[in-house]
Amino acid sequence: METTRQAKISRLIQKELSEILRRETAKTHGTLVSVSAVRVSPDLSIARAYLSIFPSDKAKEILDNINRSAKTIRFELGQKVRYQLRKIPELAFHLDDSLDYVEHIDNLLSSESESM
């Protein structure tokens, strides 16, 4: 169960990370990275950011690049939220494949209805 403080910090980090990643991915044309969710640990030391990456065939490569530059992203995040947070949590980025899952289920359902 997430506390109110965790939820507020999650929303703040999600908003700022979205802006940072939007700026960085604007250089790579045709790639869209959005932060679908952020979960903060109860002690506020770790933030897990779930990223939705389009096109999904480049997702693994882009996620690896983002994880390699996690310290730089954390520094930029710290510059933006330094007046709201005392300690900036460590960032862990994960792939949010829920959209691919929904698309897969949709394809299964449509192929099932076509065969009837």
N, C-alpha and C positions, 0 to 999 in steps of 0.2 A: 504494500500500500504506500503510495507516494504522498509525502507530506505537502502542505501548501507551499512551503519554502522551496522544496525540490521542484515542484511544478512551475513556480515562478522563474527559478533559475534555468530550468529546462527551456522554457519559452524564450527567455532572454538569449541564451546561447544559440538556440535554433535560429532566431531572427538574425543575430550577428553573423553566425556561420554561413547562413544563406547568402548574405550580402558579400562576405569575403569570397566564397566559392563562385558566386555569380561574376564577380569582377575578374577572378582568375580564369574562369572558363570562357569568358568573352573573347580571349585570345585564340582559343581553339574553336573555329567555326564549325557549327553542326553538332556540337556536343552540349547537352543540357544536364546539369547536376543540381538536384534539389535535395534539401534536408527534410526528410519526411518525418523524422522524430528524433528527439534527444532524451535520453534517460540518464539521470544523475544518481550516483550512488548515495546512500543515506548520509555518509560523512562528507559529501560534496567534493570528494577528491578525484573522482573519475566521471567523465561524461562520455557516454556511448552515443555517437551520432549515426543514424541510419540514413544512408544516401540512396536516392533513386537516380539512376544514371540512364540517359537516353542518348544514343542508341545502345541497347543492352549488349550488343556484341563487343563493344569496347569497354564494358563495365569493369572487368577484372583489371585491365591495364590502367584505367583511370583511377580505380580504387587503390592500386599499388602506389601510383604516383602521389596520391593524396596522403596515404599513410607514411610515405617517405618524407613528406614535407609537413608532418603533423606538428613538429616543434615550431616551425615558422608560423603555421596557422594559429597555434596556441599563443604565440607572441603577439600576432595581430589582434587576436581576440582579446588578449589582455589589455592592449592599448585602447580598445573600444569600451570595455566594461570595467576599467580600473576603478571607477568611482562607485560602481554598484557591488562589486565583489572584492573581498580581501584577497582571496586565494583563487587563482584560475585553475580549474580542474584539468587533469591530464585528459587528452582527447584520444578516443579510440573510434575509428571509423569502420562501419560495417555496411555491407550491401543490403539494401532493402529490396528484396525480390518479390514483394507482394503483388506488384503490377504484372510481372511475368506469370505469377501463379494464377491471377485472375484471368489473364489472357488465355492461359492453358486450359483452365476450366471452361471458359467461354467457347473455345475451339472444340473441346470434347462434347459440350452440350449441343453445339450447332451441328457437328458431324453425327451425333446421335439422332437429332431430329430429322436430318436429311435422309438417314437410312430407313426411317419409318414410313 
